[in-house]
Each structure stands twice: as C-alpha cells, then as structure tokens.
Amino acid sequence: MNRNYEVDSARRLLGMTKKGTAEDAKKKYRELAKIWHPDVNKSKEAHDKMQALNRAYAFLMKEEFGILDPWDDYNRWWWRQYGNDPIWGNCYPEESTAGKNKKEKITEKNI
C-alpha cells in the first residue's frame, strides 16, 4: 500500500479530517480510547479495536506529524547505556528473536 492510503486510513479510523493536527489526533485518540479500552468496554471486539487505534495513532504521529514515541527513544537510550548487562540491561525487542533468549536446560547430555 502506498503511504497516502495508510495515512488516510489512519485518519478515518480516528475520525479526523485531512487538515487535522497532531493535537487533534491526540484528542481523538483519547476520546476513542475512553470508549474502546478493554478495561472499560467488555465487548469481544474492544481489544482488536483498541489495537487498531493504537497502530493508527502511532503511525500518524510518526509518519504524518514527525513525532516519535518517547518510550522508544528511552528504550534505545537504555539499551545503549546498559546493553545486555545481566542486572540492569534488557534485550531490546528489535535486537532479538523469539527463541534466542530462551535459556537451555543443562542436562547430562549437554555436559
């Protein structure tokens, strides 16, 4: 898909106009989150709807308005600072694969 289609889809999902700003996106996201958050809305589709809202909001903020996720910056800083330190470090999600961090059980066959 092209970028314009994805931006338009994200704007439609959040109920925004084409001239909406980042502040408008934030307001719309919060309004919809109050309605669709699974802790508030117990319907079956609430979880999926909230995930779609999260993706649309993150996409718009990054691609359309150039605002990056502050937690992503913090996680990258933490990774550069502590890396894979056994006490303070954590594995940054992009750097690992699902099975890579699993510890292998030590058995007599492994020794």
Buried (B, 14 or more C-beta within 10 A) or exposed (E): EEEEEBBEBBBEBBEBEEEBEEEBBBBBBEEBBEEBBBEEBEEEEBEEBBEBBEEBBBBBBEEBBEBEEEEBEEBEEBBEEEEEEEEEEEEBEEEEEEEEEEEEEEEEEEE
